[in-house]
Amino acid sequence: MNQLRLFLPCAAGVEDFLAAEVYDITAIAGTSFRGGVQLEGSWRDMLLLNLRSRLAQRVLVELSHTEYRSENDLYQAAGAVAWEIWFGLKQTFKIEVTAQHSPLTSLNFAALKIKDAVADRFRHKSGARPDVETRWPDVRIHAHLTTDRATIYIDTSGEALFKRGWREDKGDAPLKETLAAAMIAASGWQADLPLYDPCCGSGTIAIEAAQIACNIAAGSLRRFAFEKLLPFQPHVWSAIKAQADEQRRPAEVAIHGSDVSHRMVDFATRNAERAGVAQHVQFRGGDALQRMPPTEEPGILLLNPPYGERIEAAGVAGVSRVGGRESAQTDDGGDFFAQLSTHWKKNYAGWTAWVLTPDLKLPSRMRLKESRRVPMWNGPIECRLFRFDMIKGSARDKRPDRP
């Protein structure tokens, strides 16, 4: 267990940010691939990545990487893995298969062959086999198939890492914590700079930022699959968590969030309490078109505004069609985003706004020129994270040093 090949899958567009985070956590330079980062690390590195990564979806240990042509090749590859050093007969397991340009016609049959190989190896070694559990397994085995290569992993995370353990209250279509963390990473926000989300919903962006400012480990409130694996040593894990708790610190600045829905503000407040940052993040009710800057010092506006959904502005919501697509509309029939940019230009001079949206034409609709656009994916939805610099007066004026 001293040298493991680890793979950390992530959302497309987040790979370079994840590679930087991996280095910060482990001092190991990982290799970025589309959809994840690979590195050679120790069992301790695996524990640290599960505990501290805010961008990875899971931490997988690669156990096999072979060529294949048929399901029988998958059976042989899985049967050659020493599963008995990872888990025992009393633990349940599940096989999950993903593929990219695989020649196989049925991924379900491929999963069945891998399951048979795991069970047959245990039966051959000990005369019995562990049970399969599809809903809440102790052990998750992942297989990824490309055109001619099969990679088999054991999952050390269990539930996806975006499930931090603090967001029990949430609205419709909530932003995943990993994507919120990716937005923060892409913005370059530093914990001594004010941050404000004027469309905060259940508070995900603000709470993630507050935990970063307080150096609270992302996974400090949850359990992990590695705790049920045979190499697990409880005293080592307890020491790592204790050290992480000792490294917590007070936030240097208050993080702010607001939402027109007071119900969502209540949700965000309760989530912040569970996340341990209630005293470092301030949530208020209010319309994004009317809220003034929460601090005198300019900072960062970071938001994922609802789009193609009902947006309540001044207590009234409406939806119109623009170019065949749904567009948020205010109660007076105006375009929400055009009015938002007018409000920002008038009242948020010196601030930098980062807006995540699937609308690639948002800058023209807001009558703003973006200074940067970062491709990101919100699940299956292709998005852009646009940066807008709120400059007082003419665009020819000198841009502020901060942020």
N, C-alpha and C positions, 0 to 999 in steps of 0.2 A: 504493500500500500504506500510505499515511499515515493513511487513515481507513477502517476496516473495521467492518462490522456483525457483531458476534460474538454467538453464542448458546451458552450453557453449560447443557446438560441436566443434571438431577439427579433424585434420588429424590423422590417426592411427600412434602411435609412439610419439606423441607430448603431450600426456596427462599429464605426470609428469611435463614437462616444463610449461604447461598451469596452472597447480595447483599452482606452485611456483609463476607464474605471477599474478594469482588471489589474492594470499596472499599479494604480494607486493602492489597491487592496493587497496585492500579493508581491509587488515588485518584479513581476514576470511579464515579459513582452509577449502577448498573445498574437495570433495571426487572424486577421479579419477575413471572413468569407461572407458571401451574400447570405444574410439571415443568421449570422452568429460569429462567435470568436472561439478559436481553439488554442489550447495551451497545454504544456506539460507541467503538472503541479503535484503536490503532495496531498495526502489525506487532509492535513491541516488547512491547506489552501482551499480545498473543496468546502470545508466547514466555513471558512471565512467568507467565501464567495456567496454561499447560501445565506449567511447572516447579513452581509453588508451590501450585496449588489442591489441596486435600484433599477437597473436597466435590463438585466437578463430575465428571460422567461422561466428558465430552469437551469440546473447544473447537472449535466449528463457525464457519465464515465464511459468512455469507449472501451468495449471488450472484444470486438471483432470487426475486422474490415477486410472483406474478401470479394473476389469476383463471383458472379452467379449468372446462371442462365435460366434456371427453373426453380420451382418450389423445393425440389429435393436438395438443391445446392444450399438453400436457406436452412433446411433441416440439418445438413452436415455442419454448416457454420455454427449454428446455435448449439448443436450437440457437443461441439469441441470446446465450449466455454465452461470453465470450472464454476458453475453456479453455486455449488455446495460451499464455497468459501465466502459467498455473499449473503445467502439466506438459507433457512432450514425448512424442515418439513412442516413446521407449525405455522409458517407464514403463507399467506395467500399471494398470488401474483396475477398480473394481467399483461397481455401483449398488445402494443399499439404500433401500427405500421403506417408510415407516410411514404410517398413516392414522388419522384420527378422523372418523367419520361421512362418509367419502368415498362418492360415488355410484358410483364405478367398481367393477366386479364382480371384477376380477383385478388385484392389486397386482403380480403377476409380469409381466403384460402391460404395465402402466405402467412398470415398471423396464426392460423390453425397449425401449419407445419412447424412454425417456431415453437408454439406451445407444446406440441407433441415432443419436440426435441428436448425441451427443458424437462418435461415430465419423465421422458424415457431415461434421461441421464440420471435423475434422482432415483428412479426405480432400479436402474442398473447398479448404482452405488450403494443403496441402502435398502432396497426391496420395497420402498414406498415412495409416494410422490406428494408434493404439496397441492393444495386445492387452488382452483382458479376463482377469482372474485372480480367481477367486471365493474362494480360500482365503487367500492372502497378497498382496493387491494393494499396489502402491506408493501408490495414491491411492484414497481412499474418497469417493464422492459420495452424499450423503444427500438424499432428497426426502421432505418431510412434506406430506401432503394433509389438508385439512379439508373441510368441506362444499363450499366453492367457491373456496378459495385453495390454491395450490401454492407451497411454499418449497423452494428448492434450495440446498444447502450443500456446501462442500468441508470435509472433516474434517482438521484439523491435528494431531490426536492419534494416530491409528492405533489401536493397542490401547487398550481402555478405560482411563481414568486410575486406576481402582482397582488396576490391575496395576502396583504400585510397583517391582517387581523384586527384592524381598527375601524374599517368602514362597514359598519352594520346598517347605518342609515344612508340611503341613496335614492336618487330619483330615476327617471327614465334615461336609458342610454348613458350611463355614467362613464366618465373618462377613466381608463385603467391607470393605476398608480405608476406602472412602468412607462406609459406614454407621457404622463405628467412629468416624471423625472427626466425623460428624454427632452422634453420641451425646455426644462430648466437648464439641462446640460448644454443644449444648442444655443440658448440665449447668452451663455457665458456669465450668468448671474453669480455674484459673490455675496457671501452672507453679511457683508457690512453695508449693503445697498438696499433701499426700500423696494419691496415687491408688492404689487397690487393686482388682484384678479377681480375685475368688475362684473364678471358673469360666473361666479364661483361655484354655483350648483351646490353639491354636497361637500365642497371644500378641498377636493383632491389636490389641486396645484398648490394652494396655500399651505396645506398640511405637509405635503412632501417637502416644500421649501423650508418650512419651520423645522422639520426633523433634520434636514441637512444642516441648517444653521445651528441646531443643538447637538449635532453629531450623534444622533440617535440611529442605531443600526436598523435597517429597513425590516429585518426579520426578527426583531427582538420580542415580538408578541405572539409568534406562531411556532408550530411544530414542523418537523421535516421528516422525509422518508428515511434519511440515513440513520435516524434514531432506532430504526427497526432492523438495520443491517448488522450482520455478525461482527464486522470489524469495529463497530461503534464502541467507544469508551466514554461512559457518562462523565467521568471526572475531567477528561480533557475538554469536553464540550462545556461543562460548567465553568471551567477556568476561562475559556474564550469568551463566554457570555459575561462573566464577571468583569473581565478586562474592558469589554465594550461598554458596560455600564459605568465604569470608572472614567471613561473618556468623554462622557456627556458634558455639555457646557451650556450656559445660558446663551440665548440668541443676542446678537449685538444690536439688531433693529427689530421692530415689530413687523410682522408680515400681515398683509391686509387682504380681505376679500369681502365682496358684497354681492347681493343678488336681489332682484325685484321680488322674488318669492320669499316671504318670511318663513314659510315652511322649510324651504331649502336652507335658509340661514340657521334654523334650529337644528337641522340635520348636520350641517357643517360644524356647529358648535359642539354637538355631542361627539362627533367623530374626532374633533381636535382633543377633547378630554380623554378619549380612549387612547389616542396616539401620544399622549403625554406632552402636548404642546399648547394647551389651552391658554396659558399665560403669555405665550409668545406670538399668537396669531389672533387678530381681531376681525370678527365678522360683523357686518352691518347689513340691514335691509336698505334697498334703494334702487332706483332706476339707473342703469349705466349711462343713460343720456343726461343725467342730472348730477350724478355724484362728482364732487370735487376731489382734487388730489388729497389723499389721506395724510401726506407729510409735506412739509415745506421744501425739503430736499428732493430734487428729481430722482426718479428711480426707474424701475422696469414695470411696464404693464404686460402681463402674460395671461392669455386667455384662449379658451376654446369655445367661442360663442355658439349657441344653437343655430343651426342652419338647416333649412328644409323642415323646420319644426315651428311650432307656435312660440313666438317670443313675446312675452308680456313687457310692454313698455308703457309706463305711466298707468299700469293696472289694466291695460286693454291689449288684446292680442289679435293679430290678423295674419293672413298668408296671401301673397299674390304670386303671380307667375311672371318671371322675367326670363326671356329667351328659352322658354320651355322648361324652366327649372323653378322650383319653389324659392321664394325670396322673403326674408323676414320683413314685416311691414309694421309701422307704428300705428297708433290709434288715429292719427290725422292723415293716414294714407301715404306717408313718406317712407322712404327706404331707411331701414334701421341703421345700416352700415354707413350710408352717406351722412346721416345725422350724427352718428357716433364719431366719425372723423372730424366733422365740424366742431363738435364739443371738445375733442382732444386738442385740435389746433388752437382753440381759443383758450383752453384752461390748463393744458398739460405741456407747456413749452419746456423743453429740456428733458422730457421723459423719452424713453424708448419703448415702443409697443411691439410685442410679438404676438401674432394672431395665427392660430392653427385653423385651417379651413380646407374643405374639399373644393371650394370655388377658386379655380385658378385665375379668374378675372376679378378677384376681390379688390386688388389695388386700383383698378380703373373705376370700379363702383364706389370706392371710398375717396376717389380723386386724390390719391396719394401715390408717391413713387417709392416702391420698396427699395431698401438698401441691401437686402439679402433675402433669399428664399431657400429654405431647407426642405428637401423632400422627406416626407414621413408617411407612414401608413397607420391609420386608425383601424386595426383589424383588417378587413378586406378593402377598406376605402382609402384610395390614394389621396393624400393631402399635401399641402404646403404650409410651412411655418414661415410667415412673412414678417420681416422686420421693417418697421416704420419709425423714422427719427422725427420727433415732434420739435421742429425748429421754429422759434419765435421770429416772426417777420419773414423776410424773403429767404428762399432756399439758397440764395447766394451768400447769406450771412455765415459767419464762422460757426461750425458745428460745436456743440459743447463737448468738453472732455469726457464727461460722464453721462450716462454709463457707457 
